[in-house]
Amino acid sequence: MSDLESQLKRVSEKLQLMLKQRELLLKENVKMKQEIVTLRSERLNHSNNVEKLRQQVEILKISRTEMSEQEKKQFEKRLSQYIREIDRCIGLLEQ
């Protein structure tokens, strides 16, 4: 019976150790999920900043140089896209 009791005790100890490890892993998992959310948010902010900077660079280029016909067409096309996007956003806000 002693051998059986010692085996049960070892199994119980291992089980307790595994439960502790599980709790640690669950806590780490929650922490990592929160970090993922934070990093995704930061990435979105950085992407938005990059797009704003690209637009500013484009505006600076346009304001400093004469545009060819093709560049004017591209600029007008891009401007039209922005206007359509603004109109779409206004339409969504009105709903």
N, C-alpha and C positions, 0 to 999 in steps of 0.2 A: 504494500500500500504506500510505503514511503516513496518508492520510485514513481508511482503514479501521481502522488501529491507534488513531487518536485517537478514533474513534467507539466502538470497543471499550473504550477506557480510560474514556470518559465513561459508558458503560453500566455498566461495572464500579463506578465511583464512585457512581453513582446507586443501584445495587443494594446496595452497602455502606451507604449512607445509609438506604435503606429498611429494611435488616436492623436497623440501630441503632434506628430509630424503632419498629420492631416490638417489639424487646426492651423499650424504654421503655414502650410501650403495654401489653405483657404484665405488666410489673411494676406499672404503675398499676392494671391490671385486678385483679390479686391483692390489692393494697392496698385497693381499693374494695370488693371482695367481703368482706374482713375487716371493713371499716368497716360494711358492711351487717349482718353478723352481730352486731357489737357494738351497733349502733343498734336492731336488732330485740330483742335481749336487754334493753337499757335500756327500750325501749318496753313490753315485757312486765312488767318490774319496776315501772314507773310505773303501768301499768294495775292491777296487783295492789295497789299502794299506794293508788290512787284508790278501788278497791273496798273496801279495809279502812277507809279514811276515811269512805266513805259508810255503811258498816255502823256505825261509831262514832257518826256523826251521827244515824243512825236510833235507835240505842240511847239516845243522850242525849235525843232528842226524846221517846221513849217514857217515859223515866224522869222527865221534868220535867212532863209533861202527862197529863191524863186522856184516855183514848182513847174514841172513839165506838165503837159496835158494828161499823161498817164497818171502822174502823181496826184493831179487835181481830181481826176476821176476816182482814184482810190480813196482820197481824202473825203470826197463827197459821199462815196459809198459807205465809208466807215461812219461818217456823220449821220447819214440816213439810218444806219443800224442803231446808233445810239438814240436817235429820236424815236424809232420804233420801240426800242426797249423802254424808254421813258414813258411813252404812251401806254405800253403794256402794263407797266408798274402802276401808273395812274388808274388805269382801268381796274386793276386788282384792288387798289385801295378804295375805289368807289363802291365795290361790291359789299 
